[in-house]
Amino acid sequence: MIELLELPWVQRLIYVVGGLIVGLIIEYLLVARIRKFAEQTRFTWDDVVLKALKGLPTVWIFCAGMYLAVGVGDLGERTVGRAVTVLQVVAILAAIVGGMRLAGGAVESLSAQTSGTTERSPSLVVNLAKLAVAVLGGFIILQNLGIEITPLITALGIGGLAVALALQDTLGNLFAGVQIILSRAVKPQDYVQLSSGEAGWVSDVRARHTTIETFPDGNQVTVPNSVLASSIVKNFSYPDLALWVSVPVGVSYASDLGQVEQVTIDVAKEVVGNVDGGLTEPEPFMLYKEFGSSSIDFDVRMKVRDFRSQGPVRHEFIKRLHKRYGSEGIEIPFPIRTVVMKGEQKS
């Protein structure tokens, strides 16, 4: 048995298998328990770091076992050198993957802390952060392989000009997306309406386009970032999610306007107090607007929690107001037109 353990290939096998087993033990016993504990804390950065490290200890310890394995026996200086270089590149690649995860998680966490909500950061920002880490890691790998990166950077600069000319539309959308995100005029979970008529919830801002989920049908509209940046956009979620709902109403000229006002406000207060999404503060109010062709017209305004809440509140208000007007004897007149016909002129 001792003689068997002294064989080089057996020792290499022990180092390789042992590194893999130790890595799996550390990953699924130690790191997994730390991750479960971190999920129960209120601190978010430990979750970001542990998610970034998922699976990486196994790779690094396995590489360490492989490194010890190639040092056993006489494999030749050239073979050992190549094997060590490959192991270094694999370890650096694992670190790059962890850095990309960490960069993306950090952007997500900072976005949530800045907005005060759990909204996720646009994909464009996350991808740019990951790309920056990947490029930096690529340069480190090239240097580790002994490749001079200065001529490469120069060549990329010259070639980048040609690529920029060939991809003007793509780059225009990319920079427009960055402008949209930096201005924070539009961000995920905002309800917006474009000057072209499209309206819905902003799902994500990507490199080339912004996706909008229409309401209430739930279809997806894709808008190029350059178009969105140059459009007139009405944001119903900014600066405050709460908004006023306006309902136009008309009553007969024979109505007691004092009674109409009292009854209407009572119904509006009842609706915002009982219907989910209605806000009791500030209180509903109404303003007479004009003498219409067949009625005295006015608008009733009620505050709701967000854009999605206005439909149920408006629906319930119209239903209850119609019933209350009927019981109070307040008439909502049909459109009336008086037609005066001139008699035929005498010849």
MOTARA-V736486 format. One record per backbone hydrogen bond with DSSP energy under -1.0 kcal/mol. CO is the residue of the C=O (numbers start at 0). NH is the residue of the N-H. If there is no record, write none. Layout:
CO/NH ; CO/NH
//
This chain:
0/4 ; 1/5 ; 3/6 ; 6/10 ; 7/11 ; 8/12 ; 9/13 ; 10/14 ; 11/15 ; 12/16 ; 13/17 ; 14/18 ; 15/19 ; 16/20 ; 17/21 ; 18/22 ; 19/23 ; 20/24 ; 21/25 ; 22/26 ; 23/27 ; 24/28 ; 24/29 ; 25/30 ; 26/31 ; 29/33 ; 30/34 ; 31/35 ; 32/36 ; 33/37 ; 34/38 ; 37/40 ; 43/47 ; 44/48 ; 45/49 ; 46/50 ; 47/51 ; 48/52 ; 52/55 ; 54/58 ; 55/59 ; 56/60 ; 57/61 ; 58/62 ; 59/63 ; 60/64 ; 61/65 ; 62/66 ; 63/67 ; 64/68 ; 65/69 ; 68/71 ; 75/79 ; 76/80 ; 77/81 ; 78/82 ; 79/83 ; 80/84 ; 81/85 ; 82/86 ; 83/87 ; 84/88 ; 85/89 ; 86/90 ; 87/91 ; 88/92 ; 89/93 ; 90/94 ; 91/95 ; 92/96 ; 93/97 ; 94/98 ; 95/99 ; 96/100 ; 97/101 ; 98/102 ; 99/103 ; 100/104 ; 101/105 ; 102/106 ; 103/107 ; 104/108 ; 105/109 ; 106/110 ; 107/111 ; 108/112 ; 109/113 ; 110/114 ; 111/115 ; 121/125 ; 122/126 ; 123/127 ; 124/128 ; 125/129 ; 126/130 ; 127/131 ; 128/132 ; 129/133 ; 130/134 ; 131/135 ; 132/136 ; 133/137 ; 134/138 ; 135/139 ; 136/140 ; 137/141 ; 138/142 ; 139/143 ; 140/144 ; 141/146 ; 142/145 ; 148/152 ; 149/153 ; 150/154 ; 151/155 ; 152/156 ; 153/157 ; 154/158 ; 155/159 ; 157/161 ; 158/162 ; 159/163 ; 160/164 ; 161/165 ; 162/166 ; 166/170 ; 167/171 ; 168/172 ; 169/173 ; 170/174 ; 171/175 ; 172/176 ; 173/177 ; 174/178 ; 175/179 ; 176/180 ; 177/181 ; 178/182 ; 179/183 ; 186/189 ; 189/201 ; 190/235 ; 191/199 ; 192/233 ; 193/196 ; 197/193 ; 199/191 ; 200/212 ; 201/188 ; 203/210 ; 204/123 ; 207/224 ; 208/205 ; 209/222 ; 210/202 ; 210/203 ; 211/220 ; 212/200 ; 213/217 ; 218/213 ; 220/211 ; 222/209 ; 223/227 ; 224/228 ; 225/229 ; 233/192 ; 242/303 ; 244/301 ; 246/299 ; 248/297 ; 250/295 ; 251/254 ; 255/259 ; 256/260 ; 257/261 ; 258/262 ; 259/263 ; 260/264 ; 261/265 ; 262/266 ; 263/267 ; 264/268 ; 265/269 ; 266/270 ; 267/271 ; 268/272 ; 269/273 ; 270/274 ; 274/277 ; 276/304 ; 284/300 ; 286/298 ; 289/296 ; 294/291 ; 295/250 ; 296/288 ; 296/289 ; 297/248 ; 298/286 ; 299/246 ; 300/284 ; 301/244 ; 302/278 ; 303/242 ; 305/308 ; 306/309 ; 308/312 ; 309/313 ; 310/314 ; 311/315 ; 312/316 ; 313/317 ; 314/318 ; 315/319 ; 316/320 ; 317/321 ; 318/322 ; 319/323 ; 320/324 ; 321/325 ; 322/326 ; 323/327 ; 324/329 ; 330/251
//
